[in-house]
Amino acid sequence: MTLTEESGFQMNSKNSGWINGFIGMLIFSGSLPATRIAVADFDPVFLTLARASIAALLALVVLKAFAVKRPVKGDLVSLIVVSFGVVIGFPLLTAYALQYIPTTQSIVFVGLLPLMTAIFGILRGDERPGPAFWIFSCLGSGLVIGFALSLSGVTSAGPLSPEALIGCALMLVAIVVCGLGYAEGARLSRRLGGWQVISWALVLSMPITLPLTYVSRPESFAGQGQLAWFGLAYVSLFSMLLGFVFWYRGLAQGGIAAVGQLQLLQPFFGLVLAAVLLQETVGWAMVLVAAAVALCVTGAKRFA
């Protein structure tokens, strides 16, 4: 392979990574509206555990159907980190956090996720983005955080209550473990493949998620409406499984730090979906901020 051909192959791989990452981000964007629908009839903790258990059972079937070899010993630690970060840690911590703070305030912390993913991509991988990348990344995160603060009214609400401080602390820990899970899963995907990584991580979590799902189950399933069941199905199949297939593949192909910046767009796509599905209002401010964030993502891609 000539130098030109090798350069073209690398470029195609990176472009494919951004496409896969974008699809994964779009799937994750539907998680918030689907969760809002589901928690109308399901307890948040049960929803978190049930979606992980359902996805794990589906992953086990797929792994058996394709006769995928078990991961080697050296990969188990990384898979446990992924399982702890994105299968159990982030969903469970955010579920508890949302008992103390509203959803709009949680977006403040989601704006930090691309930065956290990039930091762990450097610590756990061999990526070294330039100074311009960090400028665009910090600017994009700042725009998302500022927009979320304006939505939640935190800027004019005065000192935080003890309950709000607990919720904020839980969200901060959730972002840290999620960023670690994203970076570790992407690093492992380069060797195992994206769908294999999330599948094995889900299966490894089953000894924890299955018993806790049973313990936290509602007394009766007769009162849940069709929309709540649809929400549970979406977060189980798409948010917990299929989304990671595209997301991990995208991070592995296009770079953890670079493709991770697509998460900056996730709150805006989520709000658009909420407007369509839940009839929530989308103002011009959101459109303008989303456009500015898109420019930051483009800049980060250019200088990653």
C-alpha positions as CSV (number, residue, x, y, z in Angstrom):
1,M,0.0,0.0,0.0
2,T,1.4,3.4,-1.0
3,L,1.5,6.4,1.3
4,T,-1.3,8.0,-0.6
5,E,-3.5,4.9,-0.4
6,E,-2.7,4.6,3.3
7,S,-3.6,8.2,3.9
8,G,-6.9,7.8,1.9
9,F,-7.8,4.7,4.0
10,Q,-7.2,6.5,7.2
11,M,-9.3,9.4,6.0
12,N,-12.2,7.1,5.0
13,S,-11.9,5.3,8.4
14,K,-12.1,8.7,10.3
15,N,-15.1,9.8,8.2
16,S,-16.8,6.5,8.8
17,G,-16.1,7.0,12.5
18,W,-17.9,10.4,12.5
19,I,-20.9,8.9,10.7
20,N,-21.1,6.0,13.2
21,G,-20.6,8.4,16.1
22,F,-23.4,10.7,14.8
23,I,-25.8,7.8,14.5
24,G,-25.0,6.7,18.0
25,M,-25.5,10.2,19.3
26,L,-28.9,10.4,17.6
27,I,-29.9,7.2,19.2
28,F,-28.8,8.4,22.6
29,S,-30.7,11.7,22.0
30,G,-33.9,9.7,22.1
31,S,-33.1,8.4,25.6
32,L,-34.3,11.4,27.5
33,P,-37.8,11.7,25.9
34,A,-38.2,7.9,26.1
35,T,-37.1,8.0,29.8
36,R,-39.6,10.8,30.5
37,I,-42.4,8.7,29.0
38,A,-41.3,5.6,30.9
39,V,-40.9,7.2,34.4
40,A,-44.5,8.3,34.2
41,D,-45.5,4.8,35.2
42,F,-42.2,3.1,36.2
43,D,-39.9,3.8,39.1
44,P,-36.6,5.4,37.9
45,V,-34.4,2.8,39.7
46,F,-36.4,-0.1,38.3
47,L,-36.3,1.4,34.8
48,T,-32.5,1.7,35.0
49,L,-32.0,-1.9,36.1
50,A,-34.6,-3.3,33.8
51,R,-33.2,-1.7,30.7
52,A,-29.7,-3.1,31.5
53,S,-31.1,-6.6,32.2
54,I,-33.2,-6.7,29.0
55,A,-30.3,-5.5,26.9
56,A,-28.0,-8.0,28.6
57,L,-30.4,-10.9,27.7
58,L,-30.5,-9.7,24.1
59,A,-26.8,-9.4,24.0
60,L,-26.3,-12.9,25.4
61,V,-28.6,-14.3,22.6
62,V,-26.6,-12.4,19.9
63,L,-23.3,-13.6,21.3
64,K,-24.5,-17.2,21.3
65,A,-26.1,-16.9,17.9
66,F,-22.8,-15.7,16.3
67,A,-20.7,-18.1,18.5
68,V,-18.4,-15.2,19.6
69,K,-15.4,-16.3,21.5
70,R,-15.1,-15.3,25.1
71,P,-12.8,-12.4,25.8
72,V,-9.3,-13.2,27.0
73,K,-8.3,-12.6,30.6
74,G,-6.5,-9.4,29.7
75,D,-9.7,-7.8,28.4
76,L,-11.8,-8.6,31.5
77,V,-10.7,-5.6,33.5
78,S,-11.5,-3.2,30.7
79,L,-14.9,-4.8,30.2
80,I,-15.6,-4.5,33.9
81,V,-14.7,-0.8,33.7
82,V,-17.1,-0.4,30.7
83,S,-19.8,-2.3,32.6
84,F,-19.3,-0.2,35.7
85,G,-19.2,3.0,33.8
86,V,-22.0,2.9,31.2
87,V,-24.2,-0.1,32.1
88,I,-24.6,0.4,35.9
89,G,-22.8,3.5,37.1
90,F,-24.1,6.3,34.8
91,P,-27.7,5.1,34.6
92,L,-28.0,4.4,38.3
93,L,-26.3,7.6,39.5
94,T,-28.4,9.7,37.2
95,A,-31.6,8.0,38.3
96,Y,-30.8,8.9,41.9
97,A,-29.6,12.4,40.9
98,L,-32.9,13.1,39.2
99,Q,-34.7,12.5,42.5
100,Y,-32.9,15.6,43.8
101,I,-32.6,17.9,40.7
102,P,-34.8,18.5,37.6
103,T,-33.9,17.1,34.2
104,T,-33.0,20.5,32.8
105,Q,-30.3,21.0,35.5
106,S,-28.8,17.6,34.6
107,I,-28.0,18.9,31.1
108,V,-25.5,21.2,32.8
109,F,-23.4,18.1,33.6
110,V,-24.0,16.4,30.3
111,G,-22.2,19.3,28.7
112,L,-19.1,18.2,30.5
113,L,-19.2,14.7,29.1
114,P,-17.3,15.4,25.9
115,L,-14.4,16.9,27.8
116,M,-14.4,14.0,30.3
117,T,-14.4,11.5,27.4
118,A,-11.5,13.4,25.8
119,I,-9.5,13.5,29.0
120,F,-9.9,9.7,29.6
121,G,-9.1,9.2,25.9
122,I,-5.7,10.8,26.5
123,L,-5.1,9.0,29.8
124,R,-6.2,5.5,28.5
125,G,-5.2,5.9,24.9
126,D,-2.5,7.4,22.7
127,E,-4.4,10.5,21.6
128,R,-2.9,14.0,21.9
129,P,-5.2,16.7,20.5
130,G,-3.7,20.1,19.9
131,P,-4.5,23.4,21.8
132,A,-7.1,24.5,19.2
133,F,-9.1,21.3,19.8
134,W,-9.3,22.2,23.5
135,I,-10.4,25.7,22.8
136,F,-13.3,24.5,20.6
137,S,-14.1,21.7,23.1
138,C,-14.2,24.1,26.1
139,L,-16.2,26.7,24.1
140,G,-18.8,24.1,23.0
141,S,-19.1,22.7,26.6
142,G,-19.5,26.3,27.9
143,L,-22.3,27.0,25.4
144,V,-24.2,23.8,26.4
145,I,-23.7,24.5,30.1
146,G,-24.8,28.1,29.8
147,F,-27.9,27.1,27.8
148,A,-28.8,24.5,30.4
149,L,-28.3,27.0,33.2
150,S,-30.7,29.4,31.5
151,L,-33.3,26.6,31.1
152,S,-33.1,25.5,34.7
153,G,-33.0,29.0,36.2
154,V,-30.0,28.0,38.4
155,T,-28.4,31.4,37.7
156,S,-31.1,33.3,39.4
157,A,-32.2,30.7,42.0
158,G,-29.6,31.7,44.7
159,P,-27.6,29.2,46.8
160,L,-28.2,25.5,46.2
161,S,-30.2,23.5,48.7
162,P,-28.6,20.5,50.4
163,E,-30.8,18.3,48.2
164,A,-29.6,20.0,45.0
165,L,-26.0,19.7,46.2
166,I,-26.5,15.9,46.6
167,G,-28.0,15.7,43.1
168,C,-25.2,17.8,41.6
169,A,-22.5,15.6,43.3
170,L,-24.2,12.4,42.0
171,M,-24.3,13.9,38.4
172,L,-20.7,14.8,38.6
173,V,-19.6,11.3,39.6
174,A,-21.9,9.9,36.9
175,I,-20.2,12.0,34.2
176,V,-16.7,10.9,35.4
177,V,-17.6,7.2,35.3
178,C,-19.4,7.5,32.0
179,G,-16.4,9.3,30.4
180,L,-14.2,6.5,31.6
181,G,-16.6,3.9,30.3
182,Y,-16.8,5.6,26.9
183,A,-13.0,5.9,26.5
184,E,-12.3,2.4,27.8
185,G,-14.9,0.8,25.5
186,A,-13.6,2.7,22.5
187,R,-10.1,1.6,23.2
188,L,-11.2,-2.0,23.5
189,S,-13.4,-1.8,20.4
190,R,-10.4,-1.3,18.2
191,R,-9.5,-5.0,19.0
192,L,-12.8,-6.7,19.8
193,G,-15.4,-4.6,17.8
194,G,-18.0,-2.2,19.1
195,W,-21.0,-4.5,19.4
196,Q,-18.9,-7.2,21.1
197,V,-17.6,-4.8,23.7
198,I,-21.0,-3.5,24.8
199,S,-22.5,-7.1,24.6
200,W,-19.9,-8.6,26.9
201,A,-20.1,-5.6,29.2
202,L,-23.9,-6.1,29.5
203,V,-23.5,-9.8,30.1
204,L,-20.9,-9.2,32.8
205,S,-23.3,-6.9,34.6
206,M,-26.1,-9.5,34.7
207,P,-25.2,-11.0,38.1
208,I,-25.9,-7.5,39.5
209,T,-28.7,-6.1,37.3
210,L,-31.0,-9.2,37.1
211,P,-31.4,-9.7,40.9
212,L,-31.8,-6.0,41.5
213,T,-34.4,-5.7,38.7
214,Y,-36.4,-8.4,40.4
215,V,-36.1,-6.8,43.9
216,S,-37.1,-3.3,42.6
217,R,-40.0,-4.5,40.4
218,P,-43.4,-2.9,40.9
219,E,-46.0,-4.8,42.8
220,S,-48.2,-4.9,39.7
221,F,-47.6,-4.3,36.0
222,A,-51.3,-3.7,35.3
223,G,-51.1,0.0,35.6
224,Q,-48.5,0.8,33.0
225,G,-49.7,2.4,29.8
226,Q,-48.5,1.6,26.3
227,L,-46.3,4.7,26.1
228,A,-44.4,3.7,29.3
229,W,-43.8,0.2,27.8
230,F,-42.6,1.9,24.6
231,G,-40.2,4.0,26.6
232,L,-38.8,1.0,28.4
233,A,-38.4,-0.8,25.1
234,Y,-36.5,2.1,23.5
235,V,-34.0,2.6,26.4
236,S,-33.5,-1.2,26.6
237,L,-32.9,-1.9,22.9
238,F,-31.6,1.4,21.5
239,S,-30.1,3.4,24.4
240,M,-28.5,0.4,26.2
241,L,-27.4,-1.7,23.2
242,L,-27.7,-0.5,19.6
243,G,-26.6,3.0,20.4
244,F,-23.3,1.7,21.8
245,V,-22.7,-0.4,18.8
246,F,-22.5,2.7,16.6
247,W,-21.0,4.9,19.3
248,Y,-18.0,2.7,20.2
249,R,-17.3,1.9,16.6
250,G,-17.3,5.7,15.9
251,L,-15.0,6.5,18.8
252,A,-12.6,3.7,17.8
253,Q,-12.5,4.8,14.1
254,G,-12.5,8.6,14.4
255,G,-10.7,9.1,17.7
256,I,-12.1,9.2,21.2
257,A,-11.5,12.9,21.8
258,A,-12.7,14.1,18.4
259,V,-15.8,12.0,17.9
260,G,-16.7,12.4,21.6
261,Q,-17.4,16.1,20.8
262,L,-20.6,15.0,19.0
263,Q,-22.1,14.6,22.5
264,L,-22.3,18.4,22.7
265,L,-25.2,18.1,20.2
266,Q,-27.0,15.4,22.1
267,P,-29.0,17.7,24.4
268,F,-30.3,19.8,21.5
269,F,-31.5,16.7,19.5
270,G,-33.0,15.4,22.7
271,L,-35.0,18.7,23.2
272,V,-36.1,18.6,19.6
273,L,-37.4,15.0,20.0
274,A,-39.1,16.1,23.3
275,A,-40.8,18.9,21.4
276,V,-42.0,16.5,18.7
277,L,-43.1,13.7,21.0
278,L,-44.0,15.6,24.2
279,Q,-45.1,18.9,22.7
280,E,-42.5,20.9,24.6
281,T,-41.6,24.3,23.3
282,V,-38.4,24.9,21.3
283,G,-37.3,28.5,21.2
284,W,-35.0,30.4,18.8
285,A,-32.4,30.6,21.6
286,M,-32.0,26.8,21.4
287,V,-31.6,26.9,17.6
288,L,-28.9,29.6,17.8
289,V,-27.0,27.9,20.5
290,A,-27.2,24.6,18.8
291,A,-25.8,26.2,15.6
292,A,-22.9,27.7,17.6
293,V,-22.2,24.3,19.2
294,A,-22.2,22.6,15.8
295,L,-19.5,25.1,14.7
296,C,-17.5,24.1,17.8
297,V,-17.9,20.4,17.0
298,T,-16.7,21.2,13.4
299,G,-13.7,23.1,14.8
300,A,-12.8,20.3,17.2
301,K,-13.0,17.8,14.4
302,R,-10.7,19.9,12.3
303,F,-8.0,20.2,15.0
304,A,-8.4,16.9,16.9
